Amino acid sequence: MPADARVSPVSSRLKLLALFAVFLLPMAVAWGMVEWRLGIPEGRTAHGQLTPDLPPLEAWPLDGMARQGADDWVLAFDCPASCDAQADRWWRLHRALGRDAHRISRLRLGGSGETLPGASAASWTEAASWRSPGRLWVFDPDGRAVLAYAPDIETARVLEDIELLLERNPEPPMARLQPE
């Protein structure tokens, strides 16, 4: 065997160390990120305000409240005297959900006039301390308030949050076959 065809022991060891580094270095970096919280975003993903202190929807002082389905999420908005533009905005958001739209019920709280297709209306029987005209709330199927949005929130951000909620809380496989 010619002398220049042989591999030196030093270069073999360097190649072996490089191979180990390729596999072990990412694990070491990931462990360091978790252990020392480096490079991990601290921000939240929801655009709305979390509302764990609100009473369940059934305990709200409302008259005429109804859902389309028993397992529906509820999109409730507090309607001032005239809220046609806001009602249209939430109707369009509901339509933008596409195939998941059947999992959401829309509820208009207060206001007057006709409701848009697919929405129901309820009226306040007394003033609640958390009531805020123009505010939007998202309720889970058990009636707990999950998120609240200010009147000036962008519709796209609300849509993002609702899509994420529905994705993380999938519909049971046989839900569409069960009578409501």
TORBAVEX-739407 format. One line per field, with one value per residue (C-alpha): x, y, z negated; residue number from 0; residue in one letter. Coordinates in nm, 4 decimals. Each point is the difference from the previous one (the first is absolute). Last residue first. Example, Ala and Ser with C-alpha at 12.3 -4.5 7.8 and 13.67 -1.06 7.14 Angstrom:
<sites>
xx <- c(1.3670,-0.1370)
yy <- c(-0.1060,-0.3440)
zz <- c(-0.7140,-0.0660)
k <- c(1,0)
r <- c(s,a)
</sites>
This chain:
<sites>
xx <- c(-7.9079,-0.0129,0.3345,0.1523,0.1992,0.1637,0.1288,0.3700,-0.0074,0.0788,0.3554,0.0998,0.3480,-0.1165,-0.3172,0.1957,0.2601,-0.2708,-0.1643,0.3255,0.0828,-0.3554,0.0250,0.3270,-0.1502,-0.2944,0.2331,-0.0834,-0.1649,-0.2967,0.2276,0.0190,-0.0737,0.1277,-0.0968,-0.3319,-0.1337,-0.3272,0.0905,0.0364,0.2693,-0.0928,0.1541,-0.0835,-0.0305,-0.0188,-0.1979,-0.1795,0.1826,-0.1698,0.2322,-0.1968,-0.3285,-0.2928,-0.3333,-0.2311,0.2389,-0.1560,0.0692,0.0258,0.0757,0.2222,-0.0043,-0.1412,0.0424,-0.2078,-0.2843,-0.0270,0.1102,0.3122,0.0635,0.2311,0.0406,0.0849,0.1862,0.0289,0.3249,0.0620,-0.1935,0.2573,0.2744,-0.0331,0.0567,0.1130,-0.0267,-0.3805,0.0166,0.2393,-0.2470,-0.2830,0.2281,0.0547,-0.3653,-0.0995,0.2585,-0.1291,-0.3625,0.0756,-0.2464,-0.1062,0.3205,0.0538,0.1964,0.1456,-0.0232,0.1912,-0.1045,0.1779,-0.2515,-0.0386,-0.3733,-0.0722,-0.1761,0.0305,-0.2694,-0.0281,-0.3446,0.0588,0.3464,0.1385,0.3127,0.0043,-0.0491,0.3014,0.2337,0.1247,0.3002,0.3253,0.1796,-0.0036,0.3046,0.0295,0.0015,0.2925,0.0881,0.3565,0.1724,0.3506,0.2885,0.1839,0.2727,0.3473,0.1585,-0.2168,0.3051,-0.0938,-0.2145,0.2446,0.2958,-0.1697,-0.0687,0.3638,0.1259,-0.2370,0.1078,0.3701,-0.0335,-0.0683,0.2284,0.2517,0.0366,0.0781,0.2485,0.1712,0.0269,0.1428,0.2527,0.1006,0.0576,0.2017,0.2279,0.0479,0.1448,-0.1647,0.2259,-0.0029,0.3108,0.2219,-0.0885,-0.1426)
yy <- c(1.7747,-0.3404,-0.1814,-0.0623,0.3226,-0.0828,-0.3442,0.0928,0.2317,0.3577,0.1048,0.2352,0.1173,0.0707,0.1729,0.2240,0.0780,0.0884,0.2201,0.1823,0.0647,0.1174,0.2464,0.1314,0.0329,0.1985,0.2709,0.1022,0.3437,-0.1217,-0.1586,-0.3778,-0.2528,-0.3583,-0.3252,0.0682,-0.3297,-0.1271,-0.3710,0.0130,0.2715,0.3664,0.2757,0.3547,0.3165,0.3504,0.2737,0.1163,-0.1163,-0.2166,-0.1276,0.1578,-0.1394,0.2300,-0.1785,-0.2038,0.0258,-0.1075,-0.3067,-0.0393,-0.2996,-0.0147,-0.2364,0.2532,0.3607,0.1195,0.2420,0.3238,0.1079,-0.0147,-0.2229,-0.3008,-0.1498,-0.3702,-0.1836,-0.3783,-0.1674,-0.3671,0.0252,0.2509,-0.2654,-0.0770,0.3631,0.2160,0.3026,-0.0204,0.0678,0.2908,0.1416,-0.0255,0.1633,0.3038,0.0156,0.0192,0.2755,0.2031,-0.0426,0.0976,0.2716,0.0285,-0.1622,-0.3702,-0.2112,-0.2777,-0.3717,-0.2616,-0.3308,-0.3328,-0.2650,-0.3376,0.0325,0.1368,0.3129,0.1871,0.2019,0.3014,0.1582,0.2112,0.0643,0.0665,-0.2146,-0.3232,-0.2230,0.1674,-0.1155,0.2655,0.2117,-0.0501,-0.2130,0.2797,-0.0178,0.3178,-0.0411,-0.0273,-0.3503,-0.1203,0.1123,0.1351,-0.1692,-0.1106,-0.2600,0.1168,-0.0728,-0.1452,-0.1218,-0.3692,-0.0112,0.1858,-0.1906,-0.3355,0.1066,0.1049,-0.3312,-0.1978,0.1993,-0.0618,-0.3758,-0.1192,0.2227,0.0116,-0.3806,0.0059,0.2841,-0.1993,-0.3044,0.2126,0.1558,-0.3444,-0.1239,0.3157,-0.0634,-0.3711,0.0886,-0.1511,-0.2130,0.0618,0.2258,-0.2881,-0.2323,-0.3390)
zz <- c(-1.8223,0.1673,0.0165,0.3437,0.0069,-0.3332,0.1074,0.0153,-0.3054,0.1074,-0.0579,-0.2808,0.1037,0.3544,-0.1191,-0.2351,0.2686,0.2520,-0.2620,-0.0755,0.3662,0.0716,-0.2892,0.1435,0.3479,-0.1388,-0.1297,-0.3545,-0.0465,-0.2071,-0.2632,-0.0018,-0.2727,-0.0089,-0.1704,-0.1690,-0.1329,0.1492,0.0117,0.3803,-0.0365,0.0000,0.2145,-0.1037,0.2119,-0.1446,0.1788,-0.3126,-0.3157,-0.2595,-0.2720,-0.2865,0.1314,0.0675,-0.0369,0.2230,0.2952,0.3267,0.2095,0.3744,0.2187,0.3031,0.2980,0.2438,-0.1187,-0.2905,0.0624,-0.1907,-0.3429,-0.2101,-0.2960,-0.0051,0.3474,-0.0106,0.2736,-0.0173,0.1095,0.0868,0.3283,0.1247,-0.0052,0.3734,0.0919,-0.2914,0.2296,-0.0254,-0.3747,0.0583,0.2527,-0.2564,-0.2582,0.2271,0.0978,-0.3671,-0.0526,0.2927,-0.1095,-0.3589,-0.0857,-0.3652,-0.1315,0.0691,-0.2412,0.2105,-0.0696,0.2048,-0.1499,0.0426,0.0850,-0.1707,-0.0734,0.3459,0.1285,-0.3258,-0.1761,-0.2350,-0.0301,-0.3126,-0.1334,-0.3493,0.0481,-0.2007,0.3086,0.1626,-0.2762,-0.2439,0.1003,-0.1961,0.2624,0.2587,0.2271,0.2060,0.3748,0.2397,-0.1156,0.0638,-0.3137,-0.0174,-0.1827,0.3130,-0.0639,0.1058,-0.3375,-0.2765,-0.1990,-0.0188,0.3126,0.2227,-0.1486,0.0673,0.3585,0.0480,-0.1409,0.2224,0.3062,-0.0885,-0.0457,0.3551,0.2076,-0.2856,0.0003,0.3744,-0.0482,-0.2783,0.2304,0.2809,-0.2382,-0.1267,0.3521,0.0801,-0.3003,0.0777,0.3415,0.3014,0.2236,0.3722,-0.0154,-0.1211,0.2877,-0.0920)
k <- c(179,178,177,176,175,174,173,172,171,170,169,168,167,166,165,164,163,162,161,160,159,158,157,156,155,154,153,152,151,150,149,148,147,146,145,144,143,142,141,140,139,138,137,136,135,134,133,132,131,130,129,128,127,126,125,124,123,122,121,120,119,118,117,116,115,114,113,112,111,110,109,108,107,106,105,104,103,102,101,100,99,98,97,96,95,94,93,92,91,90,89,88,87,86,85,84,83,82,81,80,79,78,77,76,75,74,73,72,71,70,69,68,67,66,65,64,63,62,61,60,59,58,57,56,55,54,53,52,51,50,49,48,47,46,45,44,43,42,41,40,39,38,37,36,35,34,33,32,31,30,29,28,27,26,25,24,23,22,21,20,19,18,17,16,15,14,13,12,11,10,9,8,7,6,5,4,3,2,1,0)
r <- c(e,p,q,l,r,a,m,p,p,e,p,n,r,e,l,l,l,e,i,d,e,l,v,r,a,t,e,i,d,p,a,y,a,l,v,a,r,g,d,p,d,f,v,w,l,r,g,p,s,r,w,s,a,a,e,t,w,s,a,a,s,a,g,p,l,t,e,g,s,g,g,l,r,l,r,s,i,r,h,a,d,r,g,l,a,r,h,l,r,w,w,r,d,a,q,a,d,c,s,a,p,c,d,f,a,l,v,w,d,d,a,g,q,r,a,m,g,d,l,p,w,a,e,l,p,p,l,d,p,t,l,q,g,h,a,t,r,g,e,p,i,g,l,r,w,e,v,m,g,w,a,v,a,m,p,l,l,f,v,a,f,l,a,l,l,k,l,r,s,s,v,p,s,v,r,a,d,a,p,m)
</sites>
